[in-house]
Amino acid sequence: MSEPKKVITRFAPSPTGFLHIGGARTALFNWAFARHHGGSFLLRIEDTDRARSTQEAMDAILDGMAWLGLDADAPPSFQHAQADRHVEVAHQLLAAGQAYKCFCTAEEVEAMREAARQAGEPLRYDGTWRDRDASQAPADTPFVIRFKAPQSGETRLQDAIQGDVTFANAQFDDLILLRSDGSPTYMLSVVVDDYDMGVTHVIRGDDHLTNAGRQAQIYASLDWDLPIFAHMSLIHGADGAKLSKRHGALGVDAYRDMGYLPEAMRNYLARLGWSHGDDEVFSTAQLVEWFSLDAVGKAPARFDMEKLDYVNAQHLNQAEDADLTAQTLALDPDLAPFAAQVQAAMPLLKERASRLGDLVADAAFLKAKRPISVDEKLAKHLNEANLAHLAALHVTLNGLEAWTTQPIEACIKGYMEAQELKMGKLAPAFRAALVGNSQSPGIFDVLSLLGRDEALSRLKDKIG
């Protein structure tokens, strides 16, 4: 009995722009499927469109993949570097009668398209040179090589996500394999590269479903085994419309800059079209353990920034305090002198945070310069009555032996009870004096984290 094939998947982006959310999810699904089966995940840069391919875009794709932690099992390959091999296969098809030379001019092809347009028919090449002898063309006439597609019957695929998919062969015209300059086209290059790389599963968006029908015909004409196709539905916005920039269709680098954790992005992207019961928040190890194409749905997934924030908040809560402290200090180097206090505050900071930027904002009170600048909303709470209470508490707090949260809380609450005051009345005044705004942990924790001298000095600045 023969051994089952090792699973090999690939992500094949075109370097013409950033790594967007849809591409990142495609990469993730291919990566997770390969990891689940102990296979290989490969990265192929489809740069046959040399005019539109840029180094900047390629760098953005590689940086995005690295940030997401989607490590390939070999250095990236470049499609244009395999052009000679693609040309070789085109000539192999030509020699076998599976392709032919077409000498139609661009104007003639456009006339065919215009006639079809006027007749309300699909825009397609009409097969003028399909059965003609190339010797009928004038000498030195430029030509393309077209694939001789089946004209009748059906092409059927068993898609791992979409199920049984059938294409009427009559809907396909004879696609170009080699352009008039001899360069190979995408449709041929993809087939040859996937075959040569040993790709067993082609997992991609369902906007490639029709391409799969065409590619299956090329596989058949070469007598090559067809890979397993799996076409996932595209991502829509929360309103159900096609995903666009207004929904959050940004580059992966933008989400990194907005303060999302890569592990949270992996978690959230996985849930866009795939599920494991009711699990919403899970680790990457769990994703690899659970992932299967059977659980990928056919309906379009909906991208929702609020859900992404929720998932990110959960991962922030689960993250190691030391790791988050390092990331917080990297985002705001001015907090470096307060590193110990930032780490001590981290259990409180991460409970309140949805993004890394929230940690920076909530920790900013530690580095604030005296006298503390107070925003307009809080300034009104530093009235005569409240300042008198702060002055009395300044004396009481100064007498504490231990400057930690519990004694501080007991001291303030004891005073409030004696004065028959609610904490809600005095908390804004404390916050105005100590922080200057509403973005920080609770007052008892703020006092503790600032340390006795700094905290009492900030109070003293306001009470005079």
Buried (B, 14 or more C-beta within 10 A) or exposed (E): EEEEEEBBBBBBBBBBBBBBBBBBBBBBBBBBBBBBBEBBBBBBBBBBBEEEBEEEBBEBBBBBBEBBEBEBBEEBBBBBEBBEBBBEBBEEBBEEEBBBBBBBEEEBBEEBBEEBEEEEEEEBBBBBBBEBEEEEBEEEEEBBBBBBBEEEEEBEBEBBBBEEBEBEBEEBBBBBBBEBEEBBBBBBBBBBBBBEBEBBBBBBBBEBBBBBBBBBBBBEBBEBEBBBBBBBBBBBBBEEEEBEEEBBBBBBBBBBEBBBBBBBBBBBBBBBBBBBEEEBBBEBEBBBEBBEBEEBEEEBBBBBEEBBBBBBBBBBBEBEBEEBBBBBBEBBEEBEEBBEBBBBBBEBBBEBBBBBBBBBBBBBBBBBEEEBEBEEEBEEBBEEEBBEBBBBBBEEBEEBEEBEBEBBBEBBEEBBEEEEBEBEBBBBBBBBBBBBBEBBBBBBBBBBBBEBEBBBEBBBEBBE
